[in-house]
């Protein structure tokens, strides 16, 4: 893998913003937990979910209509 500080990608499309997670373990919190993957330490999911509620985290879903940029590896 090469490092390229000038590589970028642009995704154009319609965005949908989910309401904030309001209860530890609600649907938005579980979706964020699934995205976080290895960033959440083993056994730390309850603490992570509570932190998401405190920070009023949301999920933004983008239905991409156009993707462009430099050095995109899509193969």
Residue pairs with C-beta under 8 A, 6 or more apart in sequence:
4 70
4 71
6 70
7 69
7 70
7 71
8 69
8 70
9 67
9 68
9 69
9 72
10 66
10 67
10 68
10 69
11 62
11 64
11 66
11 67
12 64
12 65
12 66
12 67
13 62
13 63
13 64
13 65
13 66
14 62
14 63
14 65
15 60
15 61
15 62
15 63
16 60
16 61
16 62
16 63
17 58
17 59
17 60
18 28
18 31
18 58
18 59
18 60
18 61
19 28
19 58
20 28
20 56
20 57
20 58
21 28
21 29
21 32
21 49
21 52
21 53
21 56
21 57
21 58
22 53
22 56
23 29
23 53
24 46
24 49
24 50
24 52
24 53
25 49
28 52
28 57
28 58
28 59
29 49
29 52
29 53
29 57
30 49
31 59
32 52
32 57
32 59
33 40
33 45
33 48
33 49
33 52
35 59
36 48
40 48
67 74
